[in-house]
Amino acid sequence: MVQFSTLTSRLSMKYTLLLFFAFSLHSFAQVRLPTNEVGQVQYQELVKLPDSKRPARQIMEQTQAWSEQHFSDVPTTEQQHDQQNNILFIKSSYPINSQTVRYTLTIEAKFGRYRATITDLIAEGDGLTLPVQASSSTANEINRSAGGATASKTLVEQTAKQQADLYRQIDKSCRDTLASLKQTLTGK
């Protein structure tokens, strides 16, 4: 009986270590964001509405009402509506930790459907303005770009982890914005 409990204890310890290793890999893993055909970060959704006969003008009215409510707490949001082509251009931002991520959301309405596209993502913070890349940098990439001149491996790993966390939050924010619009227009 003692041997069985020792075996169970060892297996339990191995699984615990395996889970810890898997979670620590996730925290340092490179985060990849969706891109378009030229490699620019882009979130895009083409949604067919349950009411396939809904006119584009009505979709635009609902979209504008959604945008006024959705962006009400972001005073720097700019909106431009192309009524002739049923397109709404929105320039806004997400506050993420001590940074601001600026982006453009374009919503195009057609009969019974719409396409929403988030592009032009730019991260600003600590006096730096950088375009959001397709994937977060790894510690090795950061070290290589610095020519190996960085003072601390810990600092490089911390920077890579912070960037991966930022990219996860950018991904979540973009997906949440598209999901909010979809829920408003489809009721789902």
C-alpha positions in Angstrom: 0.0 0.0 0.0 2.9 2.4 0.7 4.3 1.8 -2.8 0.9 2.8 -4.4 0.7 6.0 -2.5 4.3 6.9 -3.3 3.6 6.2 -7.0 0.5 8.3 -6.8 2.4 11.1 -5.1 5.1 11.0 -7.8 2.6 11.1 -10.6 0.8 14.0 -9.0 4.1 15.8 -8.7 4.9 15.2 -12.3 1.5 16.5 -13.5 1.9 19.5 -11.2 5.3 20.3 -12.7 4.0 19.7 -16.2 1.1 22.1 -15.6 3.4 24.7 -14.1 5.7 24.4 -17.1 2.8 24.7 -19.6 1.5 27.9 -17.8 5.0 29.5 -17.6 5.5 28.8 -21.4 2.2 30.5 -22.1 3.2 33.6 -20.1 6.4 33.9 -22.2 4.9 32.7 -25.5 5.0 34.9 -28.5 1.5 36.4 -29.2 0.4 36.5 -32.8 -2.3 38.8 -34.0 -4.4 38.4 -37.2 -3.0 40.1 -40.3 -4.1 41.0 -43.8 -2.5 39.9 -47.1 0.4 42.4 -46.7 1.2 41.5 -43.1 -0.5 44.5 -41.4 -2.4 43.7 -38.2 -6.0 43.5 -39.1 -9.2 42.2 -37.4 -12.0 41.7 -39.8 -15.5 40.3 -39.7 -18.1 39.9 -42.4 -21.5 39.3 -40.8 -24.7 38.3 -42.5 -27.6 39.6 -40.5 -30.6 37.4 -39.6 -32.8 39.9 -41.5 -31.2 39.5 -44.9 -33.4 42.2 -46.4 -32.4 44.9 -43.9 -31.3 48.0 -45.9 -27.8 49.3 -45.6 -29.1 52.7 -44.5 -30.9 51.0 -41.5 -27.7 49.1 -40.7 -25.8 52.3 -40.7 -28.3 54.0 -38.4 -28.0 51.1 -35.9 -24.2 51.2 -36.3 -24.0 54.9 -35.6 -26.2 54.5 -32.5 -23.9 51.7 -31.3 -20.8 53.8 -31.9 -22.2 56.7 -30.0 -22.9 54.5 -27.0 -19.8 52.3 -27.3 -17.3 55.2 -27.6 -19.1 57.6 -25.3 -16.3 57.4 -22.7 -13.5 58.0 -25.2 -13.6 61.8 -25.9 -10.8 61.6 -28.5 -12.9 59.3 -30.8 -13.4 60.7 -34.3 -16.2 59.5 -36.6 -16.8 60.2 -40.2 -19.8 58.9 -42.1 -19.8 58.4 -45.9 -23.6 58.3 -46.4 -23.4 57.7 -50.1 -21.4 54.5 -49.7 -22.8 53.5 -46.2 -19.3 53.5 -44.6 -18.5 54.6 -41.1 -14.9 55.4 -40.2 -14.0 55.6 -36.5 -10.6 56.5 -35.1 -10.4 55.7 -31.4 -8.2 54.2 -28.7 -8.0 51.6 -26.0 -6.3 52.5 -22.7 -4.2 49.5 -21.8 -2.2 49.8 -18.6 0.1 52.8 -19.0 -0.3 52.8 -22.8 -2.8 53.9 -25.3 -3.5 51.8 -28.4 -4.9 53.8 -31.3 -6.8 52.2 -34.2 -9.2 52.7 -37.1 -12.5 50.8 -37.2 -14.2 50.8 -40.6 -17.8 49.6 -40.9 -19.2 49.0 -44.4 -22.9 48.2 -44.7 -24.6 46.4 -47.6 -28.0 44.9 -48.0 -28.4 42.4 -45.1 -24.8 42.4 -44.1 -21.8 44.4 -42.9 -18.1 44.2 -42.7 -16.1 45.6 -39.8 -12.4 46.0 -40.0 -9.9 47.2 -37.3 -6.6 48.4 -38.7 -3.8 50.9 -38.1 -3.0 49.8 -34.6 -0.4 52.0 -32.9 0.8 51.7 -29.3 1.8 54.9 -27.5 3.4 55.1 -24.1 6.5 56.3 -22.2 7.2 58.8 -25.0 7.3 56.1 -27.7 4.9 55.6 -30.6 5.2 52.2 -32.4 3.0 50.4 -34.9 1.6 47.1 -33.4 3.4 44.3 -35.2 1.9 40.9 -36.3 3.5 39.2 -33.3 5.1 40.2 -30.0 8.8 40.0 -29.7 10.6 37.1 -27.9 13.4 37.7 -25.4 15.9 36.4 -28.1 14.5 38.9 -30.7 14.8 41.8 -28.3 18.3 40.8 -27.3 19.3 40.4 -31.0 17.8 43.8 -31.9 19.8 45.4 -29.1 22.9 43.8 -30.5 23.3 41.7 -27.4 24.1 44.9 -25.5 21.4 44.7 -23.0 22.5 44.7 -19.4 20.2 42.1 -17.9 18.7 38.9 -19.2 15.9 39.4 -16.6 15.1 42.9 -18.0 14.9 41.4 -21.6 12.6 38.6 -20.4 10.5 41.1 -18.5 10.2 43.3 -21.5 9.2 40.4 -23.7 6.6 39.3 -21.1 5.1 42.8 -20.9 4.9 43.1 -24.7 3.2 39.6 -24.9 0.7 40.8 -22.2 0.0 44.0 -24.1 -0.6 42.0 -27.3 -3.0 39.7 -25.5 -4.9 42.7 -24.2 -5.0 44.3 -27.7 -6.3 41.0 -29.1 -9.0 40.9 -26.4 -10.0 44.5 -26.9 -10.3 44.3 -30.7 -12.3 41.0 -30.5 -14.6 42.5 -27.8 -15.3 45.6 -30.0 -16.3 43.4 -32.9 -18.4 41.2 -30.7 -20.2 44.2 -29.2 -21.1 45.5 -32.7 -22.2 42.0 -33.8 -24.4 41.6 -30.8 -26.0 45.0 -31.4 -26.8 44.3 -35.0 -27.7 40.6 -34.8 -29.1 40.3 -31.3 -26.8 37.3 -30.7 
